[in-house]
């Protein structure tokens, strides 16, 4: 990665290290005239489309002209910085304007109306030019100072105000004064209106991209321009193709921000140590630092490249296309940073919730919702930077919402099912559940599906709508009591007294067993729920079971069956198996002490002799 960045930096130095002071064949005036010509051509094509049925050729020509105009508009900031106006030029223009004003006033009093109208229209063109180029010259001055976006917009607004109010009023008054002869000068007024609209369009374009044009503000804030000039004065190299000051500043800025990534990584670790505390936090902090370090590094490097490009192009603003690309890259990098921060801090939040309660799946789902929101906002911002109309896009989503909802009805149903399950609190992550023929431990509750790990270690993905509609058996929602139920078959040769004593001994053993649930153990644990006894059954709500029965249950074919029914205190499967084993071994000892034997399936056959019947 570092090698790639070094290559990029060297290429950048080669391209932008030199100051481009070459005399351009084009100027801001010729560029404006080219845009004016394109607008005139676009107007003609649109007028033709109204008169006749539009064809694909007309639409293609219109798109081609619009693309050419956009390309020219992107060059405007570059040529603004090449405006060279001396005081003598200004004095000359003012003199011409004053002379023309006197001429118009003189002709207005005379009977030569044609000369008056032509001179008046020419004067209005000069007024439009004056308002337009005054705004551009003011922009050139603030570009060199590294103006902020607000200052750029303020200058443009003043220029637009002159064009849209003063010029409009002057032109309207001139048209109204002509009355019956105005139709002879429709073309002249149309050209004047088109010129005014073109100038307004250029200024509005610059205003809409003021944030991109303010890229040189970074240089003024960091005082890099003075640094470049100071280094150039110290060096003896003076070449139009090799700017030492820019190269030195670019290298220093780039290396500084690359080295800053390590410092920020340590700063992130320190912040995490203030926020997070407790068991396992050390591992969580290390994990978060690893997660957040990459997007922070990427963001810093992008910022460094942006500054370096600004230095390379100075005093000309960074081309709008390049500035727009950087804006999109910023959106992507910042979204990546936000998502990784959410992911990192989500680990800490889920870890804390896991220590206090079982509802960590709620935080998990909320984080996923935030992820989606961040991605949608980032996508909309990128589309806006690419020139799409976001308002129209959102409106079109409303129109096509019904079709989308119908096509994605299963996804929507699963999403709302996941929300409903979280509110119902039917199960949590880590619970052992059974739904139909699906059984296992809940791994994660997502937007569309719930992930379950089966006991044979298979990963099962269940749609949330199925879990919301089908019965779910949750084996983990119990506080005390995991059932032990068994039938003990003894031989029919046992006497009544022997059976009674065996039953009493087994019952006594279970009552005295420390791992078998009794009612007094449960009463001590459910004090916090006693006030809810009148609303719900506390035992059933919380999962307390302490029933204990040892009775003669059945006269089977080959045995007398004693039913043993009780609950182990533990709900952990491994501990439950140990308790059950201990109970079974003690029952075997009790049967042996009472002289009883386990019965096994047997069958008595009575053979009848054939001779007896004969």
C-alpha positions as CSV (number, residue, x, y, z in Angstrom):
1,X,0.0,0.0,0.0
2,X,2.8,2.4,0.9
3,X,4.6,1.6,-2.4
4,X,1.4,2.4,-4.4
5,X,1.0,5.7,-2.5
6,X,4.6,6.6,-3.2
7,X,4.1,6.0,-6.9
8,X,1.0,8.1,-6.9
9,X,2.9,10.9,-5.1
10,X,5.8,10.9,-7.5
11,X,3.4,10.9,-10.5
12,X,1.6,13.8,-8.8
13,X,4.8,15.8,-8.4
14,X,5.7,15.2,-12.1
15,X,2.3,16.5,-13.2
16,X,1.7,19.3,-10.9
17,X,5.1,20.4,-9.5
18,X,5.4,23.0,-12.2
19,X,3.5,26.2,-12.4
20,X,1.5,26.4,-15.6
21,X,2.0,30.0,-16.7
22,X,1.7,29.4,-20.4
23,X,-0.3,31.8,-22.4
24,X,-3.6,30.1,-23.3
25,X,-5.1,30.7,-26.7
26,X,-8.5,30.8,-25.0
27,X,-9.6,33.4,-22.5
28,X,-12.6,33.8,-20.2
29,X,-14.1,36.1,-22.9
30,X,-13.8,33.5,-25.7
31,X,-15.0,30.7,-23.4
32,X,-18.1,32.8,-22.5
33,X,-18.7,33.4,-26.2
34,X,-18.5,29.7,-26.9
35,X,-21.0,28.9,-24.3
36,X,-23.2,31.7,-25.7
37,X,-23.0,30.1,-29.1
38,X,-23.9,26.7,-27.7
39,X,-26.9,28.1,-25.9
40,X,-28.0,29.7,-29.2
41,X,-27.8,26.4,-31.0
42,X,-29.6,24.6,-28.2
43,X,-32.4,27.2,-28.4
44,X,-32.7,26.6,-32.2
45,X,-33.0,22.8,-31.8
46,X,-35.6,23.1,-29.1
47,X,-37.6,25.5,-31.2
48,X,-37.4,23.1,-34.1
49,X,-38.7,20.3,-31.8
50,X,-41.7,22.3,-30.9
51,X,-42.6,23.0,-34.6
52,X,-42.0,19.4,-35.7
53,X,-42.0,16.0,-34.1
54,X,-38.8,15.5,-32.2
55,X,-36.5,12.9,-33.7
56,X,-33.7,10.8,-32.2
57,X,-31.2,12.8,-34.2
58,X,-32.4,16.1,-32.6
59,X,-32.2,14.5,-29.1
60,X,-28.7,13.2,-29.9
61,X,-27.6,16.7,-31.1
62,X,-29.1,18.3,-28.0
63,X,-27.2,15.9,-25.7
64,X,-24.0,16.5,-27.6
65,X,-24.3,20.3,-27.3
66,X,-25.2,20.0,-23.6
67,X,-22.1,17.9,-23.0
68,X,-19.9,20.4,-24.8
69,X,-21.4,23.2,-22.7
70,X,-20.7,21.2,-19.5
71,X,-17.1,20.7,-20.5
72,X,-16.7,24.4,-21.1
73,X,-18.4,25.3,-17.8
74,X,-15.8,23.1,-16.0
75,X,-13.0,25.2,-17.5
76,X,-14.5,28.5,-16.2
77,X,-12.6,28.5,-12.8
78,X,-9.3,27.9,-14.6
79,X,-9.7,30.8,-16.9
80,X,-11.0,33.1,-14.2
81,X,-7.5,32.9,-12.7
82,X,-6.0,34.0,-16.0
83,X,-8.0,37.2,-16.2
84,X,-5.4,40.0,-16.5
85,X,-7.1,43.4,-16.2
86,X,-5.0,46.6,-15.7
87,X,-6.2,49.9,-14.5
88,X,-5.9,51.3,-18.0
89,X,-8.2,48.6,-19.3
90,X,-10.8,49.6,-16.7
91,X,-10.5,53.3,-17.5
92,X,-10.8,52.5,-21.2
93,X,-14.0,50.5,-20.6
94,X,-15.5,53.1,-18.4
95,X,-14.7,55.8,-21.0
96,X,-16.4,53.8,-23.8
97,X,-19.4,53.2,-21.5
98,X,-19.7,56.9,-20.7
99,X,-19.4,57.9,-24.3
100,X,-22.1,55.4,-25.3
101,X,-24.4,56.6,-22.6
102,X,-24.0,60.2,-23.9
103,X,-24.6,59.0,-27.4
104,X,-27.8,57.2,-26.4
105,X,-29.1,60.2,-24.5
106,X,-28.3,62.4,-27.6
107,X,-30.0,60.1,-30.0
108,X,-33.0,59.7,-27.8
109,X,-33.7,63.4,-28.3
110,X,-33.3,63.2,-32.0
111,X,-35.6,61.7,-34.6
112,X,-33.1,58.9,-35.6
113,X,-34.9,56.1,-33.7
114,X,-33.0,53.2,-35.4
115,X,-29.6,54.6,-34.3
116,X,-31.0,55.2,-30.8
117,X,-32.3,51.6,-30.5
118,X,-29.1,50.0,-31.8
119,X,-27.0,52.2,-29.4
120,X,-29.3,51.5,-26.5
121,X,-29.1,47.7,-27.0
122,X,-25.3,48.0,-27.3
123,X,-25.3,49.9,-24.0
124,X,-27.3,47.2,-22.3
125,X,-24.8,44.6,-23.5
126,X,-22.0,46.6,-22.0
127,X,-24.0,46.9,-18.7
128,X,-24.5,43.1,-18.7
129,X,-20.8,42.6,-19.4
130,X,-19.9,45.0,-16.6
131,X,-22.0,43.1,-14.0
132,X,-20.7,39.7,-15.2
133,X,-17.0,40.4,-15.5
134,X,-17.0,42.4,-12.3
135,X,-18.2,39.3,-10.5
136,X,-15.5,37.2,-12.2
137,X,-12.7,39.6,-11.3
138,X,-13.9,39.6,-7.7
139,X,-13.9,35.8,-7.7
140,X,-10.3,35.9,-9.0
141,X,-9.2,38.0,-6.1
142,X,-10.9,35.8,-3.4
143,X,-9.6,32.6,-5.1
144,X,-6.1,33.8,-4.6
145,X,-6.8,34.5,-0.9
146,X,-8.3,31.1,-0.4
147,X,-11.9,32.2,0.2
148,X,-14.5,30.1,1.9
149,X,-17.6,28.8,0.2
150,X,-19.8,31.5,1.8
151,X,-17.6,34.3,0.5
152,X,-17.7,32.8,-3.0
153,X,-21.5,32.6,-2.9
154,X,-21.8,36.2,-1.6
155,X,-19.8,37.6,-4.5
156,X,-21.8,35.5,-7.0
157,X,-25.1,36.6,-5.4
158,X,-24.1,40.2,-5.9
159,X,-23.3,39.7,-9.5
160,X,-26.6,37.8,-10.1
161,X,-28.5,40.5,-8.3
162,X,-27.2,43.1,-10.8
163,X,-28.0,40.9,-13.7
164,X,-31.4,39.8,-12.5
165,X,-32.6,43.2,-11.3
166,X,-30.8,46.2,-12.7
167,X,-30.2,44.7,-16.2
168,X,-33.7,43.3,-16.3
169,X,-35.3,46.6,-15.4
170,X,-33.2,48.5,-18.0
171,X,-34.0,46.1,-20.8
172,X,-37.7,46.0,-19.9
173,X,-37.9,49.8,-19.9
174,X,-36.2,49.9,-23.3
175,X,-38.6,47.4,-24.7
176,X,-41.6,49.2,-23.3
177,X,-40.4,52.5,-24.8
178,X,-40.4,51.1,-28.3
179,X,-44.0,50.0,-28.5
180,X,-45.0,49.5,-32.2
181,X,-41.4,49.3,-33.5
182,X,-40.3,46.7,-31.0
183,X,-41.1,43.8,-33.4
184,X,-38.4,45.0,-35.8
185,X,-35.8,44.4,-33.1
186,X,-36.9,41.1,-31.7
187,X,-33.7,39.3,-32.8
188,X,-31.5,42.0,-31.2
189,X,-33.5,41.7,-28.0
190,X,-33.4,37.9,-28.2
191,X,-29.6,38.0,-28.5
192,X,-29.4,40.4,-25.5
193,X,-31.7,38.2,-23.4
194,X,-29.6,35.1,-24.4
195,X,-26.4,36.9,-23.4
196,X,-27.8,37.8,-20.0
197,X,-29.2,34.3,-19.4
198,X,-25.8,32.8,-20.4
199,X,-23.9,35.0,-17.9
200,X,-26.5,34.1,-15.2
201,X,-26.1,30.4,-16.0
202,X,-22.3,30.6,-15.6
203,X,-22.6,32.4,-12.3
204,X,-25.2,30.0,-11.0
205,X,-23.0,27.1,-12.0
206,X,-20.1,28.6,-10.0
207,X,-22.4,29.2,-7.1
208,X,-23.7,25.6,-7.1
209,X,-20.0,24.4,-7.0
210,X,-18.8,26.9,-4.5
211,X,-17.9,24.2,-2.0
212,X,-15.7,22.5,-4.6
213,X,-14.1,25.9,-5.6
214,X,-13.2,26.7,-2.0
215,X,-10.6,23.9,-2.0
216,X,-7.8,26.5,-1.8
217,X,-9.1,27.6,1.6
218,X,-7.1,24.7,3.1
219,X,-3.9,26.4,1.8
220,X,-4.7,29.7,3.4
221,X,-5.8,28.2,6.7
222,X,-2.5,26.2,6.9
223,X,-0.5,29.2,5.6
224,X,1.0,26.9,2.9
225,X,1.0,29.5,0.2
226,X,3.4,31.7,2.1
227,X,5.5,28.6,2.8
228,X,5.7,27.8,-0.9
229,X,6.8,31.4,-1.7
230,X,9.3,31.4,1.1
231,X,10.9,28.2,0.0
232,X,11.1,29.5,-3.6
233,X,12.9,32.6,-2.4
234,X,15.4,30.5,-0.5
235,X,16.2,28.3,-3.5
236,X,18.3,29.4,-6.4
237,X,16.3,27.3,-8.9
238,X,13.9,29.5,-10.8
239,X,12.1,27.6,-13.5
240,X,8.6,27.8,-14.9
241,X,8.6,24.1,-15.2
242,X,9.9,23.2,-11.7
243,X,8.4,24.7,-8.6
244,X,10.6,23.7,-5.6
245,X,8.3,25.2,-3.0
246,X,5.3,23.2,-4.1
247,X,7.3,20.0,-4.3
248,X,8.7,20.4,-0.8
249,X,5.3,21.3,0.7
250,X,3.6,18.4,-1.0
251,X,6.2,15.9,0.3
252,X,6.1,17.2,3.8
253,X,2.3,17.3,4.0
254,X,1.9,13.8,2.6
255,X,4.5,12.3,4.9
256,X,3.0,14.1,7.9
257,X,-0.5,12.7,7.4
258,X,0.8,9.2,6.7
259,X,2.8,9.3,10.0
260,X,-0.3,10.7,11.8
261,X,-2.2,7.5,11.3
262,X,-0.2,5.7,14.0
263,X,-0.7,8.5,16.4
264,X,-4.5,8.4,15.8
265,X,-4.5,4.6,16.3
266,X,-2.9,5.1,19.7
267,X,-5.4,7.9,20.5
268,X,-8.3,5.6,19.6
269,X,-6.9,3.0,21.9
270,X,-6.7,5.6,24.7
271,X,-10.3,6.8,24.1
272,X,-11.5,3.2,24.3
273,X,-9.7,2.7,27.6
274,X,-11.7,5.6,29.0
275,X,-15.1,4.4,27.6
276,X,-14.8,0.6,28.1
277,X,-13.9,-1.2,31.3
278,X,-14.4,-4.6,32.7
279,X,-13.6,-8.2,31.9
280,X,-12.5,-8.9,28.3
281,X,-12.2,-5.2,27.6
282,X,-8.5,-5.5,26.7
283,X,-9.3,-7.9,23.8
284,X,-12.3,-5.7,22.8
285,X,-10.1,-2.6,22.7
286,X,-7.4,-4.3,20.6
287,X,-10.1,-5.5,18.2
288,X,-11.7,-2.1,17.9
289,X,-8.4,-0.4,17.2
290,X,-7.6,-2.9,14.4
291,X,-11.1,-2.3,13.0
292,X,-11.0,1.5,13.1
293,X,-7.3,2.0,12.1
294,X,-7.7,1.3,8.4
295,X,-10.5,3.7,7.6
296,X,-8.9,6.5,9.7
297,X,-5.6,5.9,7.7
298,X,-7.5,6.0,4.4
299,X,-9.3,9.2,5.4
300,X,-6.1,10.9,6.4
301,X,-4.3,9.9,3.2
302,X,-7.2,11.1,1.1
303,X,-7.2,14.4,3.0
304,X,-3.4,14.7,2.4
305,X,-3.8,14.0,-1.3
306,X,-6.5,16.7,-1.5
307,X,-4.2,19.2,0.1
308,X,-1.3,18.2,-2.1
309,X,-3.5,18.6,-5.2
310,X,-4.6,22.0,-4.0
311,X,-0.9,23.0,-3.6
312,X,-0.1,21.7,-7.1
313,X,-2.9,23.6,-8.8
314,X,-2.5,26.8,-6.8
315,X,-3.4,29.6,-7.5
316,X,-5.9,28.0,-9.9
317,X,-8.8,26.2,-8.1
318,X,-8.7,22.4,-8.4
319,X,-10.7,21.3,-11.5
320,X,-14.4,20.7,-10.6
321,X,-14.3,17.1,-12.0
322,X,-11.3,16.3,-9.8
323,X,-12.8,18.1,-6.8
324,X,-16.1,16.2,-7.3
325,X,-14.2,12.9,-7.4
326,X,-12.6,13.7,-4.1
327,X,-16.0,14.6,-2.7
328,X,-17.3,11.2,-3.6
329,X,-14.2,9.5,-2.2
330,X,-14.6,11.5,1.0
331,X,-18.2,10.2,1.3
332,X,-17.1,6.6,0.8
333,X,-14.2,6.9,3.2
334,X,-16.3,8.7,5.9
335,X,-19.1,6.2,5.6
336,X,-16.6,3.4,6.0
337,X,-15.3,5.1,9.1
338,X,-18.8,5.5,10.6
339,X,-19.7,1.9,9.9
340,X,-16.4,0.6,11.4
341,X,-16.9,2.8,14.5
342,X,-20.4,1.5,14.9
343,X,-19.1,-2.0,14.5
344,X,-16.3,-1.4,17.0
345,X,-18.3,0.3,19.6
346,X,-21.1,-2.2,19.0
347,X,-18.8,-4.9,20.2
348,X,-18.3,-3.0,23.5
349,X,-22.0,-2.2,23.9
350,X,-23.1,-5.8,23.2
351,X,-20.4,-7.0,25.6
352,X,-21.7,-4.8,28.4
353,X,-25.3,-5.8,27.7
354,X,-24.4,-9.4,27.7
355,X,-23.0,-8.9,31.2
356,X,-26.2,-7.2,32.4
357,X,-29.0,-8.9,30.5
358,X,-29.8,-11.2,27.6
359,X,-31.2,-8.7,25.1
360,X,-28.0,-8.2,23.1
361,X,-29.9,-9.2,19.9
362,X,-31.8,-5.8,20.2
363,X,-28.5,-3.9,19.9
364,X,-27.4,-6.2,17.1
365,X,-30.5,-5.4,15.1
366,X,-30.4,-1.7,15.9
367,X,-26.8,-1.6,14.6
368,X,-27.9,-3.3,11.4
369,X,-30.6,-0.7,10.9
370,X,-28.1,2.1,11.5
371,X,-25.8,0.4,9.0
372,X,-28.5,0.5,6.3
373,X,-29.4,4.1,7.1
374,X,-25.7,5.2,6.7
375,X,-25.4,3.3,3.4
376,X,-28.6,4.8,2.0
377,X,-27.4,8.4,3.0
378,X,-24.0,7.7,1.5
379,X,-25.6,6.4,-1.7
380,X,-27.9,9.5,-2.0
381,X,-25.0,11.9,-1.5
382,X,-22.9,10.1,-4.1
383,X,-25.8,10.2,-6.6
384,X,-26.2,13.9,-5.8
385,X,-22.5,14.5,-6.5
386,X,-22.9,12.6,-9.8
387,X,-25.6,15.1,-10.9
388,X,-28.7,13.1,-10.1
389,X,-31.8,15.0,-8.8
390,X,-32.3,13.4,-5.4
391,X,-35.7,15.0,-4.9
392,X,-37.0,13.5,-8.1
393,X,-35.4,10.2,-7.2
394,X,-37.2,10.1,-3.8
395,X,-40.4,11.1,-5.5
396,X,-40.1,8.3,-8.0
397,X,-39.6,5.8,-5.1
398,X,-43.0,6.9,-3.8
399,X,-44.6,6.2,-7.2
400,X,-42.9,2.8,-7.6
401,X,-43.2,2.0,-3.9
402,X,-46.3,-0.2,-4.5
403,X,-44.5,-2.3,-7.1
404,X,-41.4,-2.6,-5.0
405,X,-43.4,-3.6,-1.9
406,X,-45.2,-6.3,-3.9
407,X,-41.9,-7.7,-5.3
408,X,-40.3,-7.6,-1.8
409,X,-43.3,-8.6,0.2
410,X,-41.4,-11.6,1.7
411,X,-38.5,-9.5,2.7
412,X,-40.8,-6.9,4.3
413,X,-42.7,-9.6,6.1
414,X,-39.5,-11.1,7.5
415,X,-38.3,-7.7,8.6
416,X,-41.5,-6.9,10.5
417,X,-41.4,-10.4,11.9
418,X,-37.9,-9.7,13.3
419,X,-39.2,-6.5,15.0
420,X,-42.2,-8.3,16.4
421,X,-40.1,-11.1,17.8
422,X,-37.8,-8.6,19.5
423,X,-40.8,-6.8,21.1
424,X,-42.4,-10.2,22.1
425,X,-39.0,-11.3,23.5
426,X,-39.8,-14.9,22.5
427,X,-36.1,-15.9,22.5
428,X,-32.7,-14.3,22.7
429,X,-29.3,-15.1,21.3
430,X,-27.9,-18.2,22.9
431,X,-31.3,-19.7,23.7
432,X,-32.1,-23.4,22.9
433,X,-35.3,-23.4,20.8
434,X,-37.4,-25.9,18.8
435,X,-39.6,-24.8,15.9
436,X,-41.2,-27.6,14.0
437,X,-38.4,-30.0,13.0
438,X,-35.7,-27.3,13.6
439,X,-33.8,-27.4,16.9
440,X,-30.7,-25.7,18.1
441,X,-29.1,-22.6,19.7
442,X,-30.0,-19.1,18.4
443,X,-26.9,-17.5,16.9
444,X,-28.2,-14.2,15.5
445,X,-31.5,-12.5,14.7
446,X,-31.2,-10.6,11.4
447,X,-33.4,-8.5,9.2
448,X,-34.7,-11.4,7.1
449,X,-33.6,-14.6,8.8
450,X,-32.6,-16.0,12.2
451,X,-29.5,-18.1,12.3
452,X,-29.6,-21.3,14.4
453,X,-26.8,-23.7,15.2
454,X,-28.1,-27.3,15.4
455,X,-26.8,-29.8,17.9
456,X,-25.1,-31.7,15.1
457,X,-23.2,-28.5,14.4
458,X,-25.1,-27.5,11.2
459,X,-26.0,-23.9,10.6
460,X,-29.7,-23.4,9.9
461,X,-31.2,-20.2,8.4
462,X,-34.9,-19.8,9.3
463,X,-37.0,-17.0,7.8
464,X,-38.3,-14.7,10.6
465,X,-41.9,-15.0,9.3
466,X,-41.8,-18.8,10.1
467,X,-40.6,-18.2,13.6
468,X,-43.2,-15.5,14.1
469,X,-46.1,-17.7,12.9
470,X,-45.1,-21.2,14.1
471,X,-45.0,-22.3,17.7
472,X,-41.6,-22.0,19.2
473,X,-40.5,-24.1,22.2
474,X,-37.8,-22.2,24.2
475,X,-35.9,-24.6,26.5
476,X,-33.7,-21.8,27.9
477,X,-36.5,-19.8,29.4
478,X,-36.6,-21.5,32.8
479,X,-35.1,-20.5,36.1
480,X,-35.2,-23.6,38.2
481,X,-36.3,-27.1,37.2
482,X,-35.4,-29.6,34.5
483,X,-37.7,-32.5,34.5
484,X,-36.7,-36.1,35.4
485,X,-39.3,-38.6,34.6
486,X,-38.8,-42.4,34.7
487,X,-40.8,-45.6,35.2
488,X,-39.2,-48.2,37.5
489,X,-40.5,-51.7,36.8
490,X,-40.3,-54.2,39.6
491,X,-41.2,-57.9,39.6
492,X,-44.7,-59.1,40.4
493,X,-43.3,-61.2,43.1
494,X,-42.9,-58.1,45.4
495,X,-45.2,-57.7,48.4
496,X,-47.3,-54.7,49.1
497,X,-45.2,-53.7,52.1
498,X,-42.0,-54.0,50.1
499,X,-43.4,-51.8,47.4
500,X,-44.7,-49.1,49.9
501,X,-41.3,-49.0,51.7
502,X,-39.5,-48.7,48.3
503,X,-41.7,-45.8,47.2
504,X,-41.2,-44.0,50.6
505,X,-37.4,-44.5,50.5
506,X,-37.2,-43.1,46.9
507,X,-39.3,-40.1,47.8
508,X,-37.3,-39.4,51.0
509,X,-34.1,-39.7,48.9
510,X,-35.3,-37.1,46.4
511,X,-36.5,-34.7,49.1
512,X,-33.1,-34.8,50.8
513,X,-31.2,-34.7,47.5
514,X,-29.4,-31.3,47.3
515,X,-29.8,-31.1,43.5
516,X,-33.5,-31.8,43.3
517,X,-35.8,-28.7,43.3
518,X,-38.1,-28.2,46.3
519,X,-40.8,-25.6,46.8
520,X,-38.8,-23.8,49.6
521,X,-35.8,-23.3,47.3
522,X,-38.0,-21.6,44.7
523,X,-39.8,-19.3,47.1
524,X,-36.5,-17.7,48.1
525,X,-35.6,-17.0,44.5
526,X,-38.9,-15.5,43.3
527,X,-39.4,-12.7,45.9
528,X,-39.0,-10.1,43.2
529,X,-41.9,-11.4,41.3
530,X,-44.4,-11.9,44.1
531,X,-46.2,-8.6,43.2
532,X,-47.0,-10.0,39.8
533,X,-48.7,-13.1,41.2
534,X,-52.1,-11.5,40.7
535,X,-51.4,-10.7,37.1
536,X,-49.7,-13.9,35.8
537,X,-48.6,-17.2,37.3
538,X,-45.2,-16.4,38.6
539,X,-44.0,-20.1,38.5
540,X,-45.0,-20.5,34.9
541,X,-43.9,-17.0,33.8
542,X,-40.4,-17.2,35.2
543,X,-40.0,-21.0,34.8
544,X,-40.0,-22.4,38.3
545,X,-40.8,-26.1,38.7
546,X,-40.6,-28.2,41.9
547,X,-43.2,-30.9,41.6
548,X,-42.1,-34.2,43.1
549,X,-44.1,-37.4,42.8
550,X,-43.2,-41.1,43.5
551,X,-46.2,-43.4,43.1
552,X,-47.2,-46.8,41.9
553,X,-48.4,-45.9,38.4
554,X,-49.2,-49.0,36.4
555,X,-49.6,-52.8,36.3
556,X,-47.8,-53.5,33.1
557,X,-47.6,-56.9,31.3
558,X,-44.4,-58.0,33.0
559,X,-43.9,-55.4,35.8
560,X,-45.3,-53.2,38.5
561,X,-44.3,-49.7,37.4
562,X,-43.3,-47.0,39.9
563,X,-43.5,-43.4,38.5
564,X,-40.6,-41.1,39.6
565,X,-41.4,-37.5,38.6
566,X,-39.2,-34.6,39.8
567,X,-37.1,-31.6,38.7
568,X,-33.4,-31.0,38.9
569,X,-32.4,-27.6,40.1
570,X,-30.0,-27.0,37.3
571,X,-31.2,-26.2,33.8
572,X,-27.7,-26.8,32.2
573,X,-27.8,-30.0,30.2
574,X,-24.4,-31.4,31.3
575,X,-25.2,-30.8,35.0
576,X,-28.7,-32.2,34.6
577,X,-27.2,-35.5,33.2
578,X,-25.0,-35.8,36.3
579,X,-28.0,-35.2,38.6
580,X,-30.1,-37.7,36.8
581,X,-27.3,-40.3,36.9
582,X,-26.9,-39.9,40.6
583,X,-30.7,-40.3,41.2
584,X,-30.8,-43.5,39.1
585,X,-27.9,-45.0,41.0
586,X,-29.4,-44.2,44.3
587,X,-32.7,-45.8,43.2
588,X,-30.8,-49.0,42.3
589,X,-29.4,-49.0,45.8
590,X,-32.9,-48.5,47.4
591,X,-34.3,-51.4,45.4
592,X,-31.4,-53.6,46.5
593,X,-31.9,-52.7,50.1
594,X,-35.6,-53.6,49.9
595,X,-34.9,-56.9,48.3
596,X,-36.6,-55.9,45.0
597,X,-35.5,-56.7,41.5
598,X,-36.0,-54.9,38.3
599,X,-38.4,-56.6,36.0
600,X,-37.6,-57.2,32.4
601,X,-40.0,-58.0,29.6
602,X,-40.9,-61.7,29.9
603,X,-43.6,-64.0,28.7
604,X,-45.0,-67.3,30.2
605,X,-46.0,-70.0,27.8
606,X,-48.4,-72.8,29.0
607,X,-48.2,-75.9,26.8
608,X,-51.5,-77.9,26.7
609,X,-51.1,-81.6,26.1
610,X,-53.0,-83.1,23.1
611,X,-53.4,-86.5,24.9
612,X,-55.5,-84.9,27.6
613,X,-58.1,-83.7,25.0
614,X,-58.2,-87.1,23.5
